[in-house]
Amino acid sequence: MEPLNWTRPSACADATNCPEVAITGDTVHIRSSLLPSSTAQLTLSEWRSLLAGVRNGEFDA
């Protein structure tokens, strides 16, 4: 597998506990900067659904 180009939100530029994302082809890889060896893989459709849910407050406590 090719090396992944991880990015994080600009709000987390200097933080140590941030979500990180790498997109390759049709796969979105996500991880926490605290556990970089633990990653999840989503399809682009799943990624779009996750982002829509976050924007719509579906995960707010």
C-alpha positions as CSV (number, residue, x, y, z in Angstrom):
1,M,0.0,0.0,0.0
2,E,1.2,3.5,-0.8
3,P,2.0,5.9,2.0
4,L,-1.0,7.9,3.0
5,N,-1.1,11.7,3.0
6,W,-2.8,12.5,6.3
7,T,-4.5,15.9,6.9
8,R,-6.2,17.3,9.9
9,P,-8.5,20.3,10.4
10,S,-6.9,23.7,10.6
11,A,-8.3,24.1,14.1
12,C,-6.1,21.2,15.2
13,A,-2.9,22.5,13.8
14,D,-1.0,22.5,17.1
15,A,-3.2,20.0,19.1
16,T,-2.4,16.4,19.9
17,N,-5.9,14.9,19.8
18,C,-7.3,15.4,16.4
19,P,-9.1,13.5,13.6
20,E,-6.9,12.9,10.6
21,V,-8.1,11.9,7.1
22,A,-6.3,10.5,4.0
23,I,-8.2,10.0,0.7
24,T,-7.0,7.5,-1.9
25,G,-9.0,6.7,-4.9
26,D,-12.4,5.5,-3.7
27,T,-11.4,5.1,-0.1
28,V,-11.3,7.6,2.8
29,H,-9.1,6.6,5.7
30,I,-9.7,8.2,9.1
31,R,-7.9,8.0,12.4
32,S,-7.2,9.8,15.7
33,S,-3.8,11.5,16.1
34,L,-3.6,9.8,19.5
35,L,-3.9,6.3,17.9
36,P,-2.3,6.6,14.5
37,S,-2.0,2.8,14.0
38,S,-5.8,2.4,14.4
39,T,-7.6,3.4,11.2
40,A,-11.0,3.0,9.7
41,Q,-11.8,2.9,6.0
42,L,-14.9,4.3,4.4
43,T,-16.2,4.5,0.9
44,L,-16.7,8.0,-0.5
45,S,-20.5,7.5,-0.1
46,E,-20.1,6.5,3.5
47,W,-17.8,9.5,4.1
48,R,-20.3,11.9,2.6
49,S,-23.0,10.4,4.8
50,L,-20.9,10.8,7.9
51,L,-20.1,14.4,7.1
52,A,-23.8,15.2,6.4
53,G,-24.7,13.6,9.8
54,V,-22.1,15.7,11.6
55,R,-23.3,18.9,9.9
56,N,-26.9,18.0,10.7
57,G,-26.1,17.4,14.4
58,E,-27.0,13.7,14.3
59,F,-24.1,12.9,16.7
60,D,-24.7,15.8,19.2
61,A,-25.2,14.5,22.7
